[in-house]
Amino acid sequence: MTDLIIGSGPSGIATATALLARGRSVTLLDGGKLPEPEAIARRDALAARAPEDWSQPERAAYQAPQFAAPEGQTRRYGSDFAQEAAADTLAEGCDGFALRASRAVGGLSNLWGAAVLPYRQHDIADWPVTAEELAPHYRAVAGFMPIAGREDALDNLLPGYLAPGATQIPPPPQAEALLARLDAKRDRLRAMGVHTGAARQAVEAGCIRCGMCLHGCPWGHIYSARKTLETLKAHPRFTYRPGALVAGFSETEDGVTLALADGRTVTGTRVFIGAGVLETARLMLASAPGTPRELILKDSQHAFLPLLHRWRTKLRPDRPPHHTLPQLFAEIEHPDVSDRLVHAQFYTWNEHYARDLLQNYGARLPGSAPLLMAMSRRLIVAQMFLHSDHSARIGLRLAADGRLNARVEVNPDTGRVLDAAKRKLSRAMAQAGLVALGFAARPGAPGSSFHVGGTVPMAATPAPGQSDRLGRPHGLRRVHIVDASVLPSIPATTITFSVMANAHRIGAEAR
Ligand SMILES: Cc1cc2nc3c(=O)[nH]c(=O)nc-3n(C[C@H](O)[C@H](O)[C@H](O)COP(=O)(O)OP(=O)(O)OC[C@H]3O[C@@H](n4cnc5c(N)ncnc54)[C@H](O)[C@@H]3O)c2cc1C
């Protein structure tokens, strides 16, 4: 018999890799959605020629569908394949709650920003698993997921897990200038409790900086779990069943049975659920005996802080070669802000800046367009993330029609910690020649960071509603949850690398 995995996103793929390495047979099921043929044709047409040969209208046509995406929907290649529309999986409560599920091959990793950081022990002190225990699994994940970056002072706080010979994607000129300025002030910043360094991204070394990161890399250089899936398909003990949407599961003495939405069933020795936190919650609420009526999802809330650089640049930031993934990380480690790290990632120029400025301020300030365009070329945006201790929680219940109802519980601490983080980051960045536009800072809605989890948290001695170290919900022996649903808390540093390391650990340890 085979082990079953639900989901080909980062968590399912990391589990499959670990199970296959142990000699297990694996059958992986997923929702099977892919970009439509027109979207693939659009991507391939661009990839057929070097970016220098793309005309401006061609660039604009490739980007247009992403600019036209409805609020809250993230598109790539002009396709919505990777993210379900809210109403497809949420019945009530989708207004103030921005998290969305994926039924795509590769899940949400088709859309992600590819920012990669591990968790620090102090931030997961409430977990029954330590950062030291996760370390070999971070390394194993880094063995199949490319990580671009460079060794710098940030490694002292958060190891980079860079492969020998790993290189960084050359940062755009504004980011390079900011990194140099921050480096020159490193001791002063450290005394303020701010650690900075170059961003690490899950991107292949072949990136040619065409600047299309937010529209769908024409060459697929940004890592998606689909890439590893392609490799796994060649494995003799791996079976892939795309488009097998799971509606529920049941456990017997010697196996598990999955009920598919089309009425068929699939059996296996055990099941590893990596369906993403919303779909996993739905499966738990629908199937697992003893699951509380409401599961509580923990969020890592985020906010955007715009800053302007005071220095002049010779090179126009809006002219490639460049990339528009995160380029710098800053970690705030200061008790006046939080007992936990606050993480910030910085984005220099991208093609959304001028549009957003014109949209938000252009109509209110007639004649301001040239000024706003010039400002957009000096704009740098910091995206700050908080630990789940300071963030909203979301109650999830099963609706009568099988979708989920969501109920947001605001955390009274969020505003205070975000304000303190904003002030600290603004003062620190002033050292490097940035002026923070604190009045224009914008918090994201609960769930919109997509750094969420903790509905069935791992515990050393699990009670009903919790899971053990192997992600097994209380009372179940053959069902393991491997996605962020089992993380006991959500630190501020990026989530996916740790989800993958933990999923790999469960796949390696579940005997
Ligand atoms: C715009 C955006 C930017 C992001 N940026 C970052 C970032 O920079 N860094 C970071 O760390 N994280 C980032 N994330 C978050 C990251 O994408 C997720 O943490 C990650 O994809 C979660 O992986 P997963 O495998 O748990 O679930 P998912 O990626 O959601 O995959 C779920 C899988 O389960 C399958 N599935 C779902 N339901 C069923 C079902 N009922 N039956 C069968 N199969 C099913 C799907 O087909 C899919 O294969 C970002 C997310 C978004 C949307």
The ligand as a Tripos MOL2 file, in Angstrom:
@<TRIPOS>MOLECULE
LIG
   53    58     1     0     0
SMALL
NO_CHARGES

@<TRIPOS>ATOM
      1 C1          0.8120   36.6130   -3.1770 C.3       1 LIG1
      2 C2          1.5060   35.6910   -2.2160 C.ar      1 LIG1
      3 C3          2.8190   35.9650   -1.8390 C.ar      1 LIG1
      4 C4          3.4680   35.1400   -0.9260 C.ar      1 LIG1
      5 N1          4.7840   35.3870   -0.6270 N.ar      1 LIG1
      6 C5          5.4390   34.5850    0.2310 C.ar      1 LIG1
      7 C6          6.8260   34.8030    0.4920 C.ar      1 LIG1
      8 O1          7.4630   35.6750   -0.0800 O.2       1 LIG1
      9 N2          7.4380   33.9910    1.3860 N.ar      1 LIG1
     10 C7          6.7680   32.9890    2.0290 C.ar      1 LIG1
     11 O2          7.3840   32.3060    2.8540 O.2       1 LIG1
     12 N3          5.4690   32.7280    1.7510 N.ar      1 LIG1
     13 C8          4.7920   33.4930    0.8820 C.ar      1 LIG1
     14 N4          3.4790   33.2220    0.5680 N.ar      1 LIG1
     15 C9          2.8170   32.0700    1.2210 C.3       1 LIG1
     16 C10         3.0860   30.7340    0.5180 C.3       1 LIG1
     17 O3          2.6590   30.7720   -0.8090 O.3       1 LIG1
     18 C11         2.3820   29.6340    1.2920 C.3       1 LIG1
     19 O4          2.9150   29.6100    2.6080 O.3       1 LIG1
     20 C12         2.6150   28.2390    0.7070 C.3       1 LIG1
     21 O5          2.2490   28.1490   -0.6280 O.3       1 LIG1
     22 C13         1.8150   27.2090    1.5160 C.3       1 LIG1
     23 O6          2.0990   25.9240    1.0260 O.3       1 LIG1
     24 P1          1.1220   24.7020    1.2810 P.3       1 LIG1
     25 O7          1.7270   23.5350    0.6040 O.co2     1 LIG1
     26 O8          0.9020   24.5470    2.7330 O.co2     1 LIG1
     27 O9         -0.2850   25.0880    0.6440 O.3       1 LIG1
     28 P2         -0.6860   25.6150   -0.8100 P.3       1 LIG1
     29 O10         0.4450   26.2880   -1.4610 O.co2     1 LIG1
     30 O11        -1.9500   26.3710   -0.6170 O.co2     1 LIG1
     31 O12        -1.0030   24.2740   -1.6400 O.3       1 LIG1
     32 C14        -2.1870   23.5510   -1.4240 C.3       1 LIG1
     33 C15        -2.2080   22.3110   -2.3050 C.3       1 LIG1
     34 O13        -3.2960   21.4920   -1.9170 O.3       1 LIG1
     35 C16        -4.1090   21.1790   -3.0400 C.3       1 LIG1
     36 N5         -5.4820   21.0690   -2.5380 N.ar      1 LIG1
     37 C17        -6.2110   22.0240   -1.9040 C.ar      1 LIG1
     38 N6         -7.4070   21.5340   -1.5550 N.ar      1 LIG1
     39 C18        -7.4320   20.2470   -1.9720 C.ar      1 LIG1
     40 C19        -8.4080   19.2170   -1.8920 C.ar      1 LIG1
     41 N7         -9.5800   19.4020   -1.2840 N.pl3     1 LIG1
     42 N8         -8.1000   18.0180   -2.4520 N.ar      1 LIG1
     43 C20        -6.9170   17.8000   -3.0710 C.ar      1 LIG1
     44 N9         -5.9590   18.7430   -3.1440 N.ar      1 LIG1
     45 C21        -6.2110   19.9510   -2.5950 C.ar      1 LIG1
     46 C22        -3.8930   22.2870   -4.0180 C.3       1 LIG1
     47 O14        -4.1680   21.8610   -5.3440 O.3       1 LIG1
     48 C23        -2.4010   22.5830   -3.7870 C.3       1 LIG1
     49 O15        -1.6320   21.6770   -4.5470 O.3       1 LIG1
     50 C24         2.7960   34.0220   -0.3490 C.ar      1 LIG1
     51 C25         1.4770   33.7370   -0.7520 C.ar      1 LIG1
     52 C26         0.8390   34.5700   -1.6710 C.ar      1 LIG1
     53 C27        -0.5520   34.2270   -2.0990 C.3       1 LIG1
@<TRIPOS>BOND
     1     1     2 1
     2     2     3 ar
     3     2    52 ar
     4     3     4 ar
     5     4     5 ar
     6     4    50 ar
     7     5     6 ar
     8     6     7 ar
     9     6    13 1
    10     7     8 2
    11     7     9 ar
    12     9    10 ar
    13    10    11 2
    14    10    12 ar
    15    12    13 ar
    16    13    14 ar
    17    14    15 1
    18    14    50 ar
    19    15    16 1
    20    16    17 1
    21    16    18 1
    22    18    19 1
    23    18    20 1
    24    20    21 1
    25    20    22 1
    26    22    23 1
    27    23    24 1
    28    24    25 2
    29    24    26 1
    30    24    27 1
    31    27    28 1
    32    28    29 2
    33    28    30 1
    34    28    31 1
    35    31    32 1
    36    32    33 1
    37    33    34 1
    38    33    48 1
    39    34    35 1
    40    35    36 1
    41    35    46 1
    42    36    37 ar
    43    36    45 ar
    44    37    38 ar
    45    38    39 ar
    46    39    40 ar
    47    39    45 ar
    48    40    41 1
    49    40    42 ar
    50    42    43 ar
    51    43    44 ar
    52    44    45 ar
    53    46    47 1
    54    46    48 1
    55    48    49 1
    56    50    51 ar
    57    51    52 ar
    58    52    53 1
@<TRIPOS>SUBSTRUCTURE
     1 LIG1         1 GROUP 0 **** ****
